[in-house]
Amino acid sequence: MSYSGSGTKLNRREALMLSATAGLAGLAGTSCGSGGKNTVAPRTTAASCSTPRTAVANTQCGKVRGYVEDGVLTFKGVPYGANTGGENRWLPAKPPAPWDGEYAALTYGPNCPQHLHDWSSEQTFLQQWTDGWLSEDMLKVNIWTPSLTGKRPVMFYIHGGGFSFGSAYELASQDGAQMARHHDVVSVTVNHRLNILGFFDVSSIGGSAYADSVNVGMTDLVAALRWVRDNIANFGGDPGCVMIYGQSGGGSKVTTLLGMPSAEGLIHRASAQSGGGGNPPDAEQSREFAKRVISELGVKDIATLQKMKWAQLNSIGEAVAAKMSPPMGVWGPIPPPGVEKPRVGWGPTVDGRIVTARCFHDAAPEISKNVPMLIGSVSEEGNSMRSRPTEAEWMAALAKSYGEVKAAALIAALKKAHPEKSIRTLSYMCNGSGLNTFNICNNAIHMATMKYQQKGAPAYLWYFTWQSPMLEDAGAWHTAELAFCFDNTKRCEQGTGNGPEAQALAEKMATAWANFARTGNPGQPGLPWEPFDPTRCQTMVFDNNCRMVDDPEGEVRKILLA
């Protein structure tokens, strides 16, 4: 029997999820697009796919040809930047070269070079993961739209995987067709540079041209948002009504973008899901990290570095980061300022120009004060489907992290709050490691409180508790909500079962996300949603019985904070 609680080594994905959520520790929106209504198309049962001559859209670089599936125009792998390999490695994204004729936007583009995932078979089954193919020519967006005319809200999704791996199509849940089909929005997903290719300071050997190299993974996302601003009207979208949203590491990318001066004005709504905040290193720390990596590599010039294989670069970088960074350890309450140490490695750097603040770690960024936010988490964040602890083993893991008294109190409170759940499922809620429900829940409340204190646009808090009927005891795992807020329970039936309850919940959640994109308010008829106030912690609980609850896991999370 294995148990991935405290005292055992986290697998790579768990560690990266932790780094992506390293921050663990008012104004009504205006309506835009489609006359302010969520127009729902009829739900078809017979699939149909065609490649008509009408499925051609204009971009600033040339025409792109897509296809139509069940009434949705789909364009995949559309370039928003040039190939980042070779002499372009670590430089800010360059515009793609214009093309003649029609660009065949029929298949997803490559993903940033990365390690292939190492999940259990059960997790892979539930999430329907695909690794895709890898290349440094990865600056692509994917677009789903009901029509090439009109002015619809744009929902721009940023994938998770920390800042090290993942892609726009890694999970079946991230397909945007259903949102376009049933919720009258334009859905966009994006690939960008990750790991050492996106977050490595090579200015010491490359010179001033590479001054932004430490943050090009984030400036890629700004380039993609600028592409949306300049081109999305040709796909029936409203460039003045763009919602960015992301899960896990994608949530951290969202909160980072909200504080980047170069992204100001490109974002009108934002959602951080099971992630956000974070405590990135400063420029001096990242320069020292890069110096040690370059020394280990034994290179003297940028051209040599640009020709090296990704795997060699990344492995040396990871080894140096492991030596320089504090251990992941166990994260309990949000540490007071100055206690939590920044970790060098793959992620943004506070360089004072591109990234100017530790957004939603130190404070909510002023430049996005008037951008409303959705913030939330799921009930079994720590589910890896790897462990089946007995109660005694669970107690031992928690005691090692928190001491016997607090461990006993946590177990008693969890069993009281959720008598219907097995020990295995309860252990996924609080497992002694940083990736647990209450650390991420506390982080969500921490971020929502910062947003509230700005006295600008509101934050809306949510908590997804729907228990999957697949693979007993799975609960609501990290990423489980995506199948629902993308209205993809059919596409994701290995995780959802796609029964009537799943379909009904997906319609409510997807409608909430689309309403938020359209108006800045996620409420809907029969399901009003109050903005967050830290005195009550009003939270929309998404389950078979959706409802507003004040601080739904308050007793347990406060034990963890004590």
KAPEZI-V479846 format. One record per backbone hydrogen bond with DSSP energy under -1.0 kcal/mol. NH is the residue of the N-H (numbers start at 0). CO is the residue of the C=O. If there is no record, write none. Layout:
nh,co
NH,CO
NH,CO
This chain:
nh,co
7,4
14,10
15,11
16,12
17,13
18,14
19,15
20,16
21,18
23,20
26,455
31,517
35,32
36,33
38,36
49,67
54,51
55,53
56,63
58,61
63,56
64,102
65,54
66,73
67,49
68,71
69,47
71,68
72,144
73,66
74,142
75,104
77,140
79,138
80,138
81,93
83,135
87,84
88,85
90,87
98,60
102,62
104,64
104,102
105,103
110,132
123,119
124,120
125,121
126,122
127,123
128,123
129,169
134,110
139,137
140,77
141,188
142,74
143,186
144,72
151,235
153,240
154,185
155,242
156,187
157,244
163,160
164,160
173,170
174,171
179,175
180,176
181,177
182,178
185,152
186,143
187,154
188,141
190,139
194,162
196,193
197,193
197,194
198,194
199,212
204,201
205,201
206,202
209,206
210,207
212,209
214,211
216,197
217,214
218,214
219,215
221,217
222,218
223,219
224,220
225,221
226,222
227,223
228,224
229,225
230,226
231,227
233,230
234,231
235,232
236,231
237,151
240,237
242,153
243,268
244,155
245,270
247,272
249,246
251,247
252,248
253,249
254,250
255,251
256,252
257,253
258,255
259,256
262,259
263,260
265,262
267,241
268,241
269,371
270,243
271,373
272,245
273,375
282,349
285,281
286,282
287,283
288,284
289,285
290,286
291,287
292,288
293,289
294,290
295,291
296,292
297,293
298,293
304,300
305,301
312,308
313,309
314,310
315,311
316,312
317,313
318,314
319,315
320,316
321,317
322,318
323,319
324,320
338,335
349,280
350,348
351,354
358,356
359,362
360,357
361,357
368,365
370,367
372,457
373,269
374,459
375,271
376,461
378,463
379,475
381,427
382,379
393,389
394,390
395,391
396,392
397,393
398,394
399,395
400,396
401,397
402,398
406,402
407,403
408,404
409,405
410,406
411,407
412,408
413,409
414,410
415,411
416,412
417,413
420,417
425,421
426,422
427,423
429,425
435,433
436,428
439,435
440,436
441,437
442,438
443,439
444,440
445,441
446,442
447,443
448,444
449,445
450,446
451,447
452,448
454,451
456,368
457,26
459,372
461,374
462,539
463,376
464,541
467,474
473,470
479,476
481,478
483,480
484,480
485,481
486,483
487,482
491,487
492,489
494,491
495,491
496,492
502,498
503,499
504,500
505,501
506,502
507,503
508,504
509,505
510,506
511,507
512,508
513,509
514,510
515,511
516,512
517,513
518,514
519,515
523,526
526,523
531,458
535,532
536,532
538,548
539,460
540,546
541,462
546,540
548,538
550,536
553,550
556,552
557,553
558,554
559,555
560,556
561,557
